[in-house]
Amino acid sequence: MTATTPVDASVDPAPEGHVHEHPSDWQYAKIAILLGLLTALEVGTYFWEDIFGSEPSTAALIATLFPMMFIKFVTVAGYFMHLKYDNPIFKRIFIFGLILAVGVFVAALFAFEFWSDDYFRFLRG
């Protein structure tokens, strides 16, 4: 035989001042459409020569693809990881880890002499 405890409907399970906001289904649909359009534009860079009639330069591809990559990353991190809606400390921890990872990656590039002239020949034409 088990004992049951009556549930008091007036008791709020969430601590005071702690509200969970999350995107609605419609917001997720809009985000999916945005990500789909950005992905289509990224894939479209493979057809650059067919569209514009000339081979794209590396600088043009970087100038085109990097902003789209950044927008997609921020959108996914903000909405699907719920960083936009969580406690700001989680956002700060995530950004700190991201900056630390980029710093370590750049240090590794320095260690392997990535920044020498051999790797930037494409900029000279």
C-alpha positions, -999 to 999 in steps of 0.1 A, spaced: 0 0 0 14 34 -10 6 67 6 -3 96 -17 3 132 -10 -23 157 -22 -9 182 -48 -15 218 -39 -24 237 -71 -12 269 -56 24 258 -53 45 271 -81 73 246 -90 95 273 -106 116 295 -83 106 331 -79 117 353 -109 128 323 -130 107 322 -162 113 299 -191 106 316 -224 111 296 -256 103 303 -292 69 294 -305 64 268 -332 59 296 -357 92 312 -347 110 278 -352 93 275 -387 106 310 -396 141 301 -383 140 269 -404 130 289 -435 158 314 -429 184 286 -424 171 269 -455 174 301 -476 209 307 -463 219 272 -471 205 275 -506 226 307 -511 257 289 -499 251 260 -523 245 286 -550 281 298 -547 290 265 -564 272 278 -595 289 312 -594 305 308 -629 272 297 -644 254 327 -629 280 355 -633 300 341 -662 334 342 -645 352 321 -619 349 336 -584 379 348 -567 388 334 -533 382 369 -517 347 371 -532 338 336 -519 351 345 -485 332 378 -485 301 359 -495 302 328 -474 316 341 -441 287 364 -433 262 337 -441 282 313 -419 282 338 -391 244 344 -393 237 307 -393 259 301 -363 244 329 -343 209 318 -352 214 282 -342 233 290 -310 208 316 -300 176 297 -307 183 260 -307 207 261 -278 183 285 -261 211 310 -253 188 338 -262 163 328 -235 185 313 -208 203 330 -179 229 355 -193 257 336 -174 252 307 -198 257 330 -228 288 345 -212 303 310 -206 295 299 -242 311 331 -256 341 328 -234 346 292 -245 342 302 -281 368 330 -278 391 306 -260 388 280 -288 394 305 -315 425 318 -296 439 282 -293 432 276 -330 450 308 -340 479 299 -317 481 265 -335 481 283 -369 511 303 -357 528 272 -345 525 256 -379 535 288 -397 502 292 -414 507 329 -417 537 327 -440 535 340 -476 530 306 -491 495 304 -479 484 338 -491 495 336 -527 459 336 -538 456 372 -527 483 384 -551 462 374 -581 
